[in-house]
Amino acid sequence: MAQQQPQQQQPQQQPPAPLRVMPLSLQSPPPFLQFPGDPPVEWPRWLHSFHTYLMAAGIDTLPAQRKRALLEHCLGTEGQRILATLPIPLPDPNQDQQDADPDNQPYQAVVDALDTHFGSCVTVITERHRFRQRGQAQGETIKQFVAALRQLATKCQYGPLHDQMIRDQLIERTSVPAVRERLLLEKDDLSCNRAVEIACQVESAK
């Protein structure tokens, strides 16, 4: 009687190793304030870019001390000098642990101090100056230009003249001479929306 061959055991398949998501190598935002003077980008917008960079690079979960160091590094020379003069409170050891994360306080305290300083530095005069200096960039469409003007005008407190100021800035600072020439033919009751409509028509006809 033939002997039965022992059955060979099939090797067990190992489960696939979990994928490791490596932090991306992304360029950090430009320095917030490298030299004395007005920041090239307003603080809330720059801070939003910085937080977006942290998340996109996969380093938003860094310990608070490292995030603080990274923030200070990205502030630029003049930004670092200003930060060194700001009063930054130390973490409160008696604070309720459920209300705040003590491990995040070193970073958040710096952000709060910068919010207070640069938020209070911006005046209506400064915002209106930025608005008047804004011209249509090379390659920028009429709609993109007007959208940027509307964003800037929100902090200028123009009141009832809000739309008129945007209309006038479009006429004054467009980079398309044909648009300016066409809009100057209109009457004084030209609305901002109508001006944008006409400008887009001239732009598309080029």
C-alpha positions as CSV (number, residue, x, y, z in Angstrom):
1,M,0.0,0.0,0.0
2,A,1.5,3.3,-1.1
3,Q,2.3,5.7,1.6
4,Q,0.6,9.1,1.4
5,Q,2.9,12.0,0.9
6,P,2.6,14.6,3.7
7,Q,0.8,17.7,2.5
8,Q,3.0,20.7,2.2
9,Q,1.8,23.7,4.1
10,Q,1.2,26.8,2.0
11,P,3.2,29.7,3.2
12,Q,1.1,32.3,4.9
13,Q,0.8,35.6,3.1
14,Q,2.0,38.5,5.1
15,P,-0.3,41.5,5.2
16,P,1.0,44.5,3.3
17,A,3.1,46.9,5.3
18,P,1.2,50.1,6.0
19,L,2.2,53.0,3.8
20,R,4.3,55.6,5.4
21,V,3.5,59.1,4.4
22,M,6.7,61.1,4.4
23,P,6.6,64.9,4.9
24,L,6.7,66.8,1.6
25,S,9.6,69.0,0.9
26,L,7.9,72.3,0.3
27,Q,9.2,75.8,0.2
28,S,8.3,77.8,3.2
29,P,6.4,81.1,2.8
30,P,8.5,84.2,2.1
31,P,9.6,86.0,5.2
32,F,6.8,88.1,6.7
33,L,8.9,91.2,7.5
34,Q,12.5,91.1,6.4
35,F,13.2,94.8,6.6
36,P,11.7,97.8,8.6
37,G,8.5,99.2,7.1
38,D,5.1,97.8,6.2
39,P,4.8,94.1,5.6
40,P,4.4,93.2,1.9
41,V,1.5,90.9,2.9
42,E,-1.0,91.6,5.7
43,W,-0.5,89.5,8.8
44,P,-3.8,87.4,8.6
45,R,-3.0,86.4,5.0
46,W,0.6,85.5,5.8
47,L,-0.4,83.5,8.9
48,H,-2.9,81.6,6.8
49,S,-0.2,80.8,4.3
50,F,2.1,79.6,7.1
51,H,-0.5,77.3,8.5
52,T,-1.3,75.9,5.0
53,Y,2.4,75.2,4.6
54,L,2.5,73.3,7.8
55,M,-0.4,71.1,6.8
56,A,0.7,70.6,3.2
57,A,4.3,69.6,4.4
58,G,2.9,67.2,7.0
59,I,4.5,69.0,9.9
60,D,1.4,70.6,11.5
61,T,1.6,68.1,14.3
62,L,5.1,69.1,15.4
63,P,5.6,69.9,19.1
64,A,4.6,73.4,20.0
65,Q,8.2,74.5,20.7
66,R,9.3,73.4,17.2
67,K,6.3,75.1,15.6
68,R,7.2,78.3,17.5
69,A,10.8,78.1,16.3
70,L,9.7,77.5,12.7
71,L,7.3,80.5,12.9
72,E,10.0,82.7,14.3
73,H,12.4,81.6,11.6
74,C,9.9,82.5,8.9
75,L,9.1,85.9,10.3
76,G,12.2,87.5,8.8
77,T,14.9,89.7,10.5
78,E,12.6,92.6,11.3
79,G,9.7,90.4,12.3
80,Q,12.0,88.6,14.8
81,R,13.2,91.9,16.2
82,I,9.6,93.0,16.8
83,L,8.6,89.7,18.3
84,A,11.4,90.0,20.8
85,T,9.9,93.2,22.1
86,L,6.4,91.8,22.6
87,P,5.1,90.7,26.0
88,I,4.3,87.0,25.7
89,P,2.6,85.5,28.8
90,L,3.9,82.2,30.1
91,P,1.6,79.2,30.3
92,D,-0.7,79.3,33.3
93,P,-0.1,76.2,35.4
94,N,-3.5,76.6,37.1
95,Q,-5.4,76.7,33.8
96,D,-8.2,74.1,33.3
97,Q,-6.7,71.2,31.3
98,Q,-10.0,70.7,29.5
99,D,-10.2,74.3,28.3
100,A,-6.8,74.6,26.6
101,D,-3.9,72.4,25.6
102,P,-0.9,73.4,27.7
103,D,1.4,71.8,25.2
104,N,0.2,74.2,22.5
105,Q,0.5,77.4,24.6
106,P,4.1,78.2,23.7
107,Y,3.2,78.5,20.0
108,Q,-0.3,80.0,20.4
109,A,1.0,82.6,22.8
110,V,3.4,83.9,20.1
111,V,0.6,83.9,17.5
112,D,-1.7,85.8,19.8
113,A,1.0,88.4,20.5
114,L,1.6,88.9,16.8
115,D,-2.1,89.1,16.1
116,T,-2.4,91.9,18.7
117,H,0.6,93.8,17.4
118,F,0.2,93.7,13.7
119,G,-3.6,93.8,13.8
120,S,-3.5,97.1,15.7
121,C,-0.9,98.5,13.4
122,V,-3.1,98.5,10.3
123,T,-5.0,101.8,9.8
124,V,-7.6,102.9,7.4
125,I,-5.0,105.3,5.9
126,T,-2.7,102.3,5.3
127,E,-5.5,100.2,3.7
128,R,-6.6,103.0,1.4
129,H,-3.0,103.5,0.4
130,R,-2.7,99.9,-0.5
131,F,-5.9,100.1,-2.5
132,R,-4.8,103.1,-4.5
133,Q,-1.5,101.5,-5.2
134,R,-3.0,98.3,-6.6
135,G,-2.8,98.1,-10.4
136,Q,-3.6,95.4,-12.8
137,A,-0.7,93.0,-13.0
138,Q,0.8,91.6,-16.2
139,G,-1.3,88.7,-17.4
140,E,-4.1,89.4,-14.8
141,T,-7.6,89.4,-16.2
142,I,-10.2,92.1,-15.5
143,K,-12.2,89.8,-13.3
144,Q,-9.1,88.9,-11.3
145,F,-8.1,92.5,-10.9
146,V,-11.6,93.6,-9.8
147,A,-11.7,90.7,-7.3
148,A,-8.4,91.9,-5.8
149,L,-9.8,95.4,-5.6
150,R,-12.9,94.3,-3.9
151,Q,-10.9,92.4,-1.3
152,L,-8.7,95.4,-0.6
153,A,-11.7,97.8,-0.4
154,T,-13.4,95.8,2.4
155,K,-11.0,97.4,4.9
156,C,-11.0,100.9,3.5
157,Q,-14.3,102.0,5.0
158,Y,-15.5,103.9,1.9
159,G,-19.1,103.5,2.9
160,P,-21.5,104.6,0.1
161,L,-18.5,105.3,-2.2
162,H,-17.4,101.7,-2.0
163,D,-18.4,100.7,-5.5
164,Q,-17.5,104.0,-7.0
165,M,-13.9,103.7,-5.7
166,I,-13.6,100.3,-7.2
167,R,-14.9,101.5,-10.5
168,D,-12.6,104.5,-10.5
169,Q,-9.6,102.3,-9.6
170,L,-10.4,100.0,-12.4
171,I,-10.4,102.9,-14.9
172,E,-7.3,104.4,-13.4
173,R,-5.1,101.4,-12.9
174,T,-6.1,98.9,-15.7
175,S,-3.1,97.8,-17.8
176,V,-5.3,97.8,-20.9
177,P,-5.5,101.2,-22.5
178,A,-8.5,100.2,-24.6
179,V,-10.5,99.4,-21.5
180,R,-9.7,102.9,-20.0
181,E,-10.6,104.7,-23.2
182,R,-13.9,102.9,-23.5
183,L,-14.9,103.4,-19.9
184,L,-14.1,107.1,-20.0
185,L,-16.8,107.5,-22.7
186,E,-19.5,106.5,-20.2
187,K,-21.6,108.9,-18.2
188,D,-21.1,109.7,-14.5
189,D,-23.9,107.2,-13.4
190,L,-21.8,104.3,-14.7
191,S,-22.1,101.5,-12.0
192,C,-19.3,99.4,-10.9
193,N,-20.9,96.2,-12.2
194,R,-21.6,97.8,-15.6
195,A,-18.0,99.0,-15.8
196,V,-16.7,95.5,-15.2
197,E,-19.0,94.1,-17.8
198,I,-17.8,96.6,-20.4
199,A,-14.2,96.1,-19.5
200,C,-14.6,92.3,-19.9
201,Q,-16.1,92.8,-23.3
202,V,-13.2,95.0,-24.4
203,E,-10.8,92.5,-23.0
204,S,-12.3,89.5,-24.8
205,A,-12.4,91.5,-28.1
206,K,-8.6,91.9,-28.1
